[in-house]
Amino acid sequence: MARPPNRPLSPFMFPVWYRFQITSALSILHRLTGIGLAVGSILLAWWLISVAAGGEWFEATHAFLVSPIGVLLLFLWSVAFFYHLCNGVRHLAWDAGYGFELRSAYRSGYAVLAVTALLTGLTWLYVFLA
């Protein structure tokens, strides 16, 4: 049987066949932040090893972490952490059977973004004021 004309071949043709949905974007972002957290854990392990080693290792690591690139990486890691945490709580609610209605899914998605921004902002405010 022949394929009907104008039928999509792949679900990854967002601009042509599918309209943007925040739920799709948040799902993709959840996966990306998981990868980012795994990669960022290497930086955490490097810092722990340098603390244990002391001396020049710690000084070099500290110099990198307080550099603009190091602060940017730490900021992005904290955003990924808080987003993944908040979206994980959202997924736990789904696992319990709550929040599947379309309106609830959208509202919880926006709530995840808002709480992520709030927690990240409060954390970095504490970092710069302490």
C-alpha positions as CSV (number, residue, x, y, z in Angstrom):
1,M,0.0,0.0,0.0
2,A,1.3,3.4,-0.9
3,R,1.9,6.1,1.6
4,P,-0.6,8.9,1.5
5,P,0.8,12.3,0.2
6,N,1.8,15.0,2.7
7,R,2.1,12.5,5.5
8,P,5.1,13.2,7.8
9,L,8.0,10.7,7.7
10,S,9.4,11.6,11.1
11,P,8.2,13.2,14.3
12,F,11.3,15.4,14.3
13,M,9.9,17.8,11.7
14,F,8.7,20.3,14.3
15,P,8.5,23.5,12.1
16,V,6.6,21.8,9.3
17,W,4.3,19.2,10.8
18,Y,4.1,19.8,14.5
19,R,3.5,23.0,16.5
20,F,5.8,23.8,19.5
21,Q,4.7,22.5,22.8
22,I,6.3,23.4,26.1
23,T,5.9,19.8,27.3
24,S,8.1,18.5,24.5
25,A,10.7,21.2,25.1
26,L,10.8,20.4,28.9
27,S,11.1,16.7,28.2
28,I,14.1,17.4,25.9
29,L,15.6,19.8,28.4
30,H,15.2,17.2,31.2
31,R,17.4,14.8,29.2
32,L,19.9,17.5,28.4
33,T,20.2,18.7,32.0
34,G,20.8,15.1,33.0
35,I,23.7,14.9,30.6
36,G,24.9,18.2,31.9
37,L,24.8,17.1,35.5
38,A,26.8,14.0,34.6
39,V,29.5,16.0,32.8
40,G,29.4,18.6,35.6
41,S,30.1,15.9,38.1
42,I,33.5,15.5,36.6
43,L,34.2,19.1,37.7
44,L,33.0,18.3,41.1
45,A,35.2,15.2,41.3
46,W,38.2,17.3,40.1
47,W,37.6,19.8,42.8
48,L,37.3,17.1,45.5
49,I,40.6,15.5,44.3
50,S,42.3,18.9,44.3
51,V,41.1,19.6,47.9
52,A,42.5,16.3,49.0
53,A,45.8,16.8,47.1
54,G,46.2,20.4,48.4
55,G,48.9,22.8,47.4
56,E,49.4,23.6,43.7
57,W,46.5,21.4,42.6
58,F,44.0,23.2,44.8
59,E,45.4,26.6,43.8
60,A,45.0,25.8,40.1
61,T,41.5,24.4,40.6
62,H,40.5,27.4,42.6
63,A,41.9,29.8,40.1
64,F,39.9,28.1,37.3
65,L,36.6,28.0,39.3
66,V,36.8,31.7,40.2
67,S,37.6,32.7,36.6
68,P,34.7,33.9,34.4
69,I,34.6,30.5,32.6
70,G,34.6,28.6,35.9
71,V,31.8,30.7,37.3
72,L,29.8,30.3,34.1
73,L,30.1,26.5,34.3
74,L,29.1,26.5,38.0
75,F,26.1,28.7,37.2
76,L,25.0,26.5,34.3
77,W,25.5,23.4,36.5
78,S,23.3,24.9,39.2
79,V,20.6,25.8,36.7
80,A,20.7,22.2,35.4
81,F,20.6,20.8,39.0
82,F,17.6,22.9,40.0
83,Y,15.7,22.2,36.8
84,H,16.4,18.5,36.9
85,L,15.3,18.4,40.6
86,C,12.1,20.4,40.0
87,N,11.2,18.4,36.9
88,G,12.0,15.2,38.7
89,V,9.4,16.1,41.4
90,R,7.0,16.8,38.6
91,H,7.6,13.3,37.2
92,L,7.1,11.8,40.7
93,A,3.6,13.5,40.7
94,W,3.0,12.0,37.3
95,D,4.1,8.6,38.6
96,A,1.5,8.9,41.4
97,G,-1.1,9.6,38.8
98,Y,-1.5,13.4,39.2
99,G,-1.2,16.2,36.7
100,F,-2.0,14.4,33.4
101,E,-4.6,16.9,32.3
102,L,-3.3,19.2,29.5
103,R,-3.9,22.3,31.6
104,S,-2.1,20.8,34.6
105,A,0.8,19.6,32.5
106,Y,1.3,23.1,31.1
107,R,0.9,24.8,34.5
108,S,3.3,22.4,36.2
109,G,5.8,23.0,33.3
110,Y,5.7,26.7,33.8
111,A,6.0,26.2,37.6
112,V,9.1,24.1,37.1
113,L,10.7,26.9,35.1
114,A,9.7,29.5,37.7
115,V,10.9,27.5,40.7
116,T,14.2,26.7,38.8
117,A,14.8,30.4,38.2
118,L,13.9,31.3,41.9
119,L,16.1,28.6,43.4
120,T,19.0,29.4,41.1
121,G,18.7,33.1,41.8
122,L,18.5,32.6,45.6
123,T,21.5,30.3,45.5
124,W,23.7,32.8,43.6
125,L,22.5,35.7,45.6
126,Y,23.7,33.8,48.7
127,V,27.0,33.0,47.0
128,F,27.7,36.6,46.1
129,L,26.5,38.1,49.5
130,A,28.1,35.5,51.8
